[in-house]
Amino acid sequence: MQRSVFGVLIVVTFVAVGLAAAPPLTFTFSDVHANKTATETDSYGVNNSGVIAGDYVDSADVQHGMILAGTKLTTIDNKSCQTTGGTAGSISFFGINSAGTAVGWCINTKGVQIGFTWAKGKFTPVNFPKATGTEATGINDKGDVVGIFVDSAGNGHGFLLANKKYTQIDVKGATATEAWGIDNAGDITVYTGSVSAGAISCSTTAPCTSYIRKGTKLTKISPPKAGPIGAVVHVPNNKGDIDGTYFNSSGQSVGFLLHAGKYYDVLDPKANASTRDDGLNDKLEMVGRYTNSAGATLGFKATTK
C-alpha cells in the first residue's frame, strides 16, 4: 500500500534534547486487529476516547477504512476509491478527532489522490484547489485538516484547511513538504523529503527532516539516534507531546515519542525489523504498525506509564 512515509518564510530553531527533566516512561504494547479474518490491520490515528482510525485488508484482499472502538469495528468504504488490497489507492484513515470525525485519502478509480473527512456515514471532500492530488492526514477538534497536495509540476506541498480556506505550507529550500498532524492550538507537524507520485520518501540522498510549526515558526524535531535517512514526525497532542518515526543507522524504522523535552524509543517487542509510531492522544496512548518475524504488518496500541 502506498503511504506518505512512514505540508512562507520561516525562522528555524532547534529543540534541545533532554534538557528538561522528564519522568521515566514505560510502554505496554497490545496488537490491534480489525477482526478475526483481517489479513492486515493498519492503525494510524487514536483520539482521547481510545477510538482508532486506520484500515484493514479482508480475506478477499480488499482494503477497507476502519474505525475501531474497543472491539466494535465500523467498516467504511468509499465508492470513488480503488479497493484492491495491497495496492496504492485503497481507502485509509490517518486521524480522528474527539467528535469521531476521521480524515483520510485514497486513489480514486481515475488514478487521482483524493482527500476527505468522514463523519456519521458521510464523506466530505478535501481537495486543494487546482491540485493534481490531495492526501488528508491530520484533523483537530475544531475540524481543521492538514495534509499534502501535488501541483501541476509534480511538486509536493503541505496544506491547512481551516474555516473553509486552504493555505499552502512549504519549508523554504525543501524539495517537498508534508503537513501531517495538527493540535487544537493550530500547531502543525511538518516534515520534508523528496516526492514521487505524491508520496514523500526519505533516503540518504534526500533525508527527511521534521519540525513543529507554530504560526510561521519552525522548530526542528531531531531524534538523537536518527541515521542518515532522517525522521518523519506525525502527531502533536494538546499537551506538547509529539510522536513519529526515525530511521536508525541501519535504515530500520523506530517509533519515537518526544515528551517533556526527552526522546523515547517506541519499539514493539514483537517487531522483527521495524516499528512505526503514527497516532498519539492526550493520554499518551499511541498507535502504529510493526513488522514481525514472518514479514507481516500488524497494528499496535501502546499505553504509557
N, C-alpha and C positions, 0 to 999 in steps of 0.2 A: 504493500500500500504506500502510495506517495504521501509524504508528510513534509511539511516545513520543519526542518530538524530542530529531530530531536531528532513597522512600520508601521529655511530656519538657520538661523545662525545660532550656535550654541556654545556654551562655556563648559569645558570638560574638567571635572575634578576627580579625585580618586578616593575610594573607600579604604580607610586604614584597616588592616586585617588584625583582629584580635586585640585592639587597643582597649575596647570597652569590656568590663568584667561581665562574663556571661556564665550562668549556671551550667553545669554539665547536662547534656541531653542524651537520652536513650530512645531508641525507636523500636517499636514492636510491629512486625510485618504480618499481614494476612493476605492470602490470594483473593483476587476479585474474579468471580465467574458470573457471566451474564445468566447462564442457565446450565443445566447438566449436559446439554448437547452442543454447546458452543465449542467450536474448534479453536477459537482465538477470542480473547477479550482485551480491549484496549481502554484503559481508564485514564482520562485526560483532565477532568475538572471535578472539584468537590466543593459544595457550599457548606455553610455553617451548620446545616442540619445533617450533614454527612451524606447527602444525596450525590451520587457520582454520575458524571456525564462522559460519554465516550462512544464506543461502537463494539459490535461483536460480529463474528462470522459463523453462520449456522452450518449444519451438516451438509447442506446442499451447496456450500461455498458461496453463499450470498451474504453480503455485509449489510448490517442494519444499524441505525442510530440507537443509542442506548441511554436510558435514564434509569438508574438503579438506586432504589430507596430501600436499604436493607436487603431483603431477598425479593422485593417486589420489582419486577422488571417491566418497564414500558418500552416496547419496541416501536421505533419510529422510522418510517420510510418516506422518501420524497420522490414523487413520480417523475420529477425532472432529472434525477440523478442516475448515473450508471449504477448497476447493482452487483456486478461480478466481484466476488470476494478475492482479495489478494492482488487487485489491480488498482491503478490510480483512478480516483474518481468516486469511489463508493462513499456514501454519506458517513460523516462522523461529527460529533460534538466535542468542542475543546474547552468550553467553560460553561458554568451555570451559576446564576446569582441566587440571592436569598428568596426571591419570589418564585424560583423554579424556572425562570426563563433561560433557555440554553442557546448557545451560539456555536455555529459550525460552518462547514462548507462541503462541497463535493465538486466533481467534474460532471457536467450535465451530458445529456445524450448528444449534444453538438460538440463536445470536447472542450467546453469552456468552464473555467473555475467560477463557481457561484457561491457567494456567502449568504447567510440567513440567520435569523433568530427563530426560535420555536417556543411557543407558549400556549398551553391549553388546546393543543391539537392544531394550531395554526402556524404556518411559516410566514415570515416577513422578510423580503429580500434585503440583503446588504451588499450593494454593488457600487464601488467607487465610480463616479461619472467618467465615461469615456475610457474606462479600463478595459484591457483585453482579458482580465481575470481578477477575481477577488477572493481572498481567503479571510474569513472572520474567525478570530481565535479567542478573544477575551471580552468579558462583559462585567460591569459592576452593578451595584444595587440600584443605581439611577437609570440603568438601561444603556449607558454609554458603551460603545463597541469599538474594539481595535482589531487590527489585522494587517494584512499586506495586500497590495494590488500590483498588477503588472501593467505598464504603459505600452503604447503602440510601438515603442522602440525596444521592448523586451526588458526594460529596467524594473527592478523591484523597489517599492516604496511602502513605508508604513502609513497607516491612516488612523484617524479618530473620527467616529461618528457620534456626535453629541448634539442634542436639540435639533435633530434632522439636518445638521450641517456636517459635511465632510471636510476634514483638514488633513493635508498631506504631512507626513513626518519623515524627515531624512536626517541622517548623520552626515555632516559635511565631510566630503572626501571618500565616503564609503561607496562601494560598487552597488550594494543592495542593503536595504534597511527593512527590518521586520519589527512591528509593534505587536507584542504578544499578549500581555495582560494589563489590567487597569484596576486600581482600587477606588474606593468611594471618594477619596480626595482628588482623584484625577491623575495620580502618579501612574506612569506607564513604563513597563519593562520593554526594552528595546535591544535588539542585537543586530549585528551586521555580518555579512559574509559575501558569498557570490550567489548569483541567481541563475537557475537553469529550468526552463519550463515552469516558472512560477514558484519553484521551491528553493529556499535559501539553503545552501550547503556550506560545510566547513571543511577546510583542507589545510595542508601545510603551506600551500601557496596563497590561500585566501582564508586565513584563520577567522573564526567567529569571535567577535568582541561584544561584550554585554554591558548594558547601562540601565540605570533607573532614571527616568526623565521626570523632573518636577518643573512644571512650567516649560521653559525652554532650556533649562539647565540639565546637563547630563552628568551623572556620577557613575564612574566605572565600577563594574562588578567583576572582581578578579579572583576566583578560587585559587588558592596558592599552589595547588597540585595540578593545575591545568597544564597540559603539554602544548606542543606547537600547533595543534588543531584549534585550541581555544575552548570557549564555553558558550552555551546558549542559556539565556535567562528566561524564566517562564512567568510565574505569578507573584505579584506583590499582594500580601494581605493587608488588612486595615490596621495592623499593629506594627508595621515597619519591617516585617519579615519577608524574605524573598527566597524562592526556590528555583532550581534549574538543573542543568546537566553540564558537566565538563568532560573533556576528553583527556585521559591521562597520557603519560609519555609513551605508552604502548598503543594509543589510539582507541582504547576501550572507553565506553561511556560510563560515568559515575554520577549519580544524583547528588545534589548538594542543597543544603539549607543555610541561609545567612540569617542568623538570629543574634540580636544584641551585639553586633559587630564581629561575630565569630562565625567561621565557616565550618559546617559539619558535613561529613560524607553521609549520604543516604544510599546504602547498598544492601539490597535484599539478600539475605543469607543463602537463598536458593539459587541466586544468579550464577551462571557459569561465566559469562563474558561481559554482560552489561546490565546496568540499571539506569533507567531514565525517569527523572523526577519531574512530573508535569503539573500537577494540581496542588493547591495549598489553600487552607482556610484559616480563619482567625483562631481556631483551636489547635493550630499546628498539626492538623491531620493532613497527610499528603497522599496523593495517588500517582501512579505511573505505570511503567511496564518494565519487565525484565526478561532476559533470555536464559532459559535453563540449559542443562547439560545435553538435552536432546535437540536443542536449537529452536524450541518452541517459544513463542512470545506469550507471556501471561501478564495480566493486570495485578497490581498490588495496592493495598492501602496500608499506610504506616501511621501509627499513633505515636505521640511524643510525650515523654515524661522528663 
